[in-house]
Amino acid sequence: MSTNTLSRETELRLTEFFNNSIDSKSMAKTIRQVNYLLALNVMREQETLKPENINLEDNFYWLNKLAEILDPYLED
């Protein structure tokens, strides 16, 4: 897990993005939809993960984590 903090420029660009391009709830919904389609496609293609698809498992986790930060959906 990375402990690096975002640069001020990155923070500003993200703030501008979410203020002017897309709201956080819509972005979270989009991330969840893309993750669903990726997972469904991998499951349809094969039942066991090939080495090149193992990275998808990690990416799926981190994209879901980002979606939860943007719009908590799975909170208790």
Secondary structure, DSSP 8 states (H G I E B T S, - for coil): -------HHHHHHHHHHHHHT--HHHHHHHHHHHHHHHHHHHHHH-SS--HHHHHHHHHHHHHHHHHHHHS--S--
